[in-house]
Amino acid sequence: MNDHARTRFTILWPLVALFLLFATAATAGFSAGQATASSPDVGFSAAGPSCRQIADFDDNDFPRRPEIDNRFLPMEPGTRMILEGNVEGVPHRVEFTVTDLTKVVDGVRTLVIWDTDTSEDQLVESELAFFAQDEDRNVWNLGEYPEEFEDGKFVGAPSTWISGEDGAEAGIHMRAQRGVSSRYYVQGLAPEIDFLDCARVAQREQQTCVPAGCFNHVLVTHETNVLDPEGGIQSKFHAPRVGIVRVGSVDPPTGETLELVEVEELSRSALREVREEALRLDRRGYRFSKVYRSTEPAKRLRG
């Protein structure tokens, strides 16, 4: 999910692109050290975090059949998580549904997630996101197709990114190793849309209560887009065997907040409806996004 809750999930892009990007960013308060394919540091803000790749992306490290059972970010097909909250006092609702679809992205067979974002009962975003878990149980985000709406009308999908296209690269959305650290790691990189989501593990063994229940042994991450320092820093509370149960705003304090209100196990008929809607979005992606056309159509996950 950036998901507004995004709930908001390699080898670095060429050195020349990095130089141009951060030379421009320096005039706005950014600076960058030397970066090469062997150097994990992507860049840093004078007032913000450094961000680095913590593992090489290799499509051979993923199973042929996607399965995500990471303790703090499980994704079981047929599960829907509903979170509600507000942004600067405006009611906000996010539905995060794990479909029974799969899609090959950058050589990896991913699970397809359908994520909707509603503000004051009006749809503002409908998104497909593509996640996969490697052999070490790191959960990778390999791309997103978010359709945007204003006053109920479709206005495009300008924030689409697909790993392997236009310099975009997959990143780890949730690590297998979860020690507290001040170092941020890359969750996803798309230089063409100024997207560089990064996260760090901020706390462990926390407790939190939300409308869906109270949870122990909670892991808290801090997430930010390094290329958009004004976007602030989000906190996400991950409950064992559940996933994200709370989203908060570290900075600014008036940012988005969300709490888990319900977890649904969809019936066969409900899952079929979700599948049909996700496939419709998948087909629309080929119409409205150039980079999306590089992917194979989504297919039902069998057996």
Helices and strands as residue ranges (DSSP letters): H 15-26, E 30-31, E 41-45, E 50-52, G 59-61, E 79-87, E 90-105, E 108-119, E 122-133, E 139-150, E 153-156, E 161-162, E 169-174, E 184-190, G 191-193, E 195-210, E 213-225, G 229-231, E 233-239, E 243-251, E 257-265, H 268-288, G 291-294, E 299-300
